[in-house]
Amino acid sequence: MAAPQDDPDARLRSVVANMSHDLRAVRRRALNALSSKLEYGLVEIADLPAHDVVARGLELAEREASEPTAAHLTQATDLLRAVVETHPAGGAALVACDGVARLEALRDALAAPCRGVEALLDAALATPAEFAAFATTPAKAPPLKPRF
């Protein structure tokens, strides 16, 4: 059995798990690490555990909403939007996490509008109902390249 440091999937799961860590610095490092891995092509969105990324990303976004700057909130919502729009199970994961209601509550709680929250909510509402209801996966993910 490979040691966790030698197993890329274990390292990726660890990074995703740290997105909901109690310490803000750990959450932010995990978000930066995952965003960088995607940006530089070290990990593909389709390789991510969609439900874990969406669940922990929503939690991270909710925690970042109370911070004085919206930079990490925007980064988190950009990551979530990329997963929802391009991962075969992204829309179903958002539905399973009650994402639309949580995003609407988040938007309403913000002191100022956040483009990331609005864009993610638009993507969530544009997810086909049959995809979300039955968690079916499309034949292939849309050819969108996420930008972070």
C-alpha positions in Angstrom: 0.0 0.0 0.0 1.4 3.4 -1.0 2.0 6.0 1.7 -0.4 8.9 1.6 2.3 11.3 0.5 2.9 9.0 -2.5 -0.8 8.7 -3.5 -1.9 11.7 -5.6 -5.6 10.8 -5.0 -5.0 10.8 -1.2 -3.2 14.2 -1.4 -6.1 15.6 -3.5 -8.7 14.3 -1.0 -6.7 15.9 1.8 -6.6 19.3 0.0 -10.4 19.1 -0.6 -11.0 18.1 3.0 -9.0 21.1 4.2 -11.3 23.5 2.4 -13.7 23.1 5.4 -10.9 23.3 8.1 -11.6 25.3 11.2 -8.6 27.6 10.7 -9.1 30.2 8.0 -5.5 30.1 6.9 -5.7 26.3 6.2 -9.0 26.8 4.3 -7.5 29.5 2.2 -4.3 27.5 1.5 -6.4 24.5 0.4 -8.5 26.7 -1.9 -5.3 28.3 -3.4 -3.7 24.8 -3.8 -6.7 23.3 -5.6 -7.2 26.4 -7.8 -3.5 26.3 -8.8 -3.6 22.6 -9.6 -6.6 23.2 -11.9 -5.1 26.3 -13.5 -1.8 24.6 -14.3 -3.5 21.4 -15.5 -2.1 19.2 -12.8 -5.7 18.0 -12.0 -8.7 17.9 -14.3 -12.1 19.0 -13.0 -13.5 15.6 -14.0 -11.0 14.0 -11.6 -12.3 15.9 -8.6 -14.8 14.3 -6.1 -17.6 16.7 -7.2 -19.8 16.2 -4.1 -16.9 16.9 -1.7 -15.7 19.9 -3.6 -19.2 21.4 -3.8 -20.1 20.7 -0.1 -16.8 22.0 1.2 -16.6 24.8 -1.2 -20.1 26.0 -0.2 -19.1 25.9 3.4 -15.9 27.8 2.7 -17.9 30.4 0.7 -20.3 30.8 3.6 -17.4 31.3 6.0 -15.7 33.8 3.7 -18.8 35.9 3.4 -18.2 37.4 6.9 -14.6 38.4 6.0 -13.8 42.1 5.2 -12.6 41.4 1.7 -14.3 39.3 -1.0 -11.2 38.0 -2.7 -11.4 34.4 -1.3 -15.1 34.4 -1.6 -14.8 35.1 -5.3 -12.1 32.5 -5.7 -14.3 29.9 -3.9 -17.3 30.7 -6.0 -15.3 30.6 -9.2 -14.0 27.1 -8.3 -17.6 26.0 -7.5 -18.9 27.4 -10.7 -16.2 25.6 -12.7 -17.2 22.3 -11.0 -21.0 22.9 -11.5 -20.6 23.9 -15.2 -18.0 21.3 -16.3 -17.9 18.3 -13.9 -20.2 15.5 -15.0 -21.7 15.3 -11.5 -21.3 19.0 -10.6 -25.0 20.0 -11.0 -26.2 16.9 -9.1 -23.7 17.6 -6.3 -25.0 21.2 -6.0 -28.5 20.0 -5.7 -27.6 17.3 -3.2 -26.0 20.0 -1.0 -29.1 22.3 -1.2 -26.8 24.7 -3.1 -29.4 27.0 -4.6 -31.0 27.8 -1.2 -27.6 28.2 0.4 -26.4 30.5 -2.4 -29.5 32.6 -2.2 -29.1 32.9 1.6 -25.4 33.8 1.1 -26.3 36.4 -1.5 -28.9 38.0 0.8 -26.5 38.0 3.7 -23.7 39.9 1.9 -23.3 43.6 2.6 -22.3 44.2 -1.0 -23.0 42.2 -4.2 -20.4 39.6 -5.1 -20.0 38.8 -8.8 -18.8 35.3 -8.0 -21.9 34.5 -6.0 -24.2 35.9 -8.7 -22.4 33.9 -11.4 -22.5 30.7 -9.4 -26.2 31.2 -8.7 -26.8 31.8 -12.4 -24.9 28.6 -13.2 -26.9 26.6 -10.6 -30.2 27.8 -11.9 -29.1 27.0 -15.5 -28.3 23.4 -14.6 -30.9 21.3 -16.5 -33.6 20.0 -14.1 -33.4 16.4 -15.4 -29.6 16.4 -14.7 -30.1 17.6 -11.2 -33.1 15.4 -10.4 -31.8 12.2 -11.7 -28.0 12.8 -11.3 -27.4 11.6 -14.9 -24.1 12.5 -16.4 -23.7 14.0 -19.9 -21.7 12.0 -22.5 -18.8 14.4 -22.1 -18.2 17.6 -20.1 -18.6 20.9 -21.9 -15.4 22.2 -23.4 -15.1 25.0 -20.9 -11.7 25.9 -19.5 -12.1 27.3 -16.0 -10.3 30.6 -15.3 -9.0 31.3 -11.9 
